[in-house]
């Protein structure tokens, strides 16, 4: 884990977003595996990606404000990599 001082806006870490359509929600759902609880949604894929970027920024700002450790990008990627189906889209921001 990085300290809040190590992860700043200047370093611009790139976190993977998992974006998938949800029939139950009638929207694209977004999860950021490296940032626990960092989830959002959007009516279109593009809106979901933008909302994901905002969710990441808010998650990081909150962690910095409260002095919480910030996971480095890819710190849980190995756990999810095997589950990504071929053809599923991923975005990294």
Residue pairs with C-beta under 8 A, 6 or more apart in sequence:
1 69
1 70
1 71
1 72
1 75
2 69
2 70
2 71
2 72
3 69
3 70
4 63
4 64
4 67
4 68
4 69
4 70
6 70
7 13
7 60
7 64
7 70
7 72
8 64
13 60
13 70
13 72
13 73
14 73
14 92
14 93
15 32
15 34
15 35
15 56
15 73
15 92
15 93
16 32
16 33
16 34
16 73
16 74
16 77
16 80
16 90
16 91
16 92
17 30
17 31
17 32
17 49
17 52
17 56
17 90
17 91
17 92
17 93
18 30
18 31
18 32
18 33
18 80
18 84
18 90
19 28
19 29
19 30
19 45
19 48
19 49
19 52
19 89
19 90
19 91
20 28
20 29
20 88
21 27
21 28
21 29
22 28
22 29
22 41
25 41
27 41
27 42
27 43
27 48
28 41
28 42
28 43
28 44
28 45
28 47
28 48
29 39
29 40
29 41
29 48
30 39
30 40
30 41
30 42
30 48
30 49
30 51
30 52
30 55
31 38
31 39
32 38
32 39
32 52
32 55
32 56
32 59
33 76
33 77
33 79
33 80
34 71
34 72
34 73
34 74
34 75
34 76
34 77
35 56
35 59
35 60
35 71
36 71
37 59
38 55
38 56
38 59
39 55
40 48
40 51
40 52
40 54
40 55
41 48
41 51
42 48
42 49
42 50
42 51
42 52
45 89
49 91
49 93
52 91
52 93
53 93
56 93
60 70
62 68
63 69
63 70
64 70
84 90
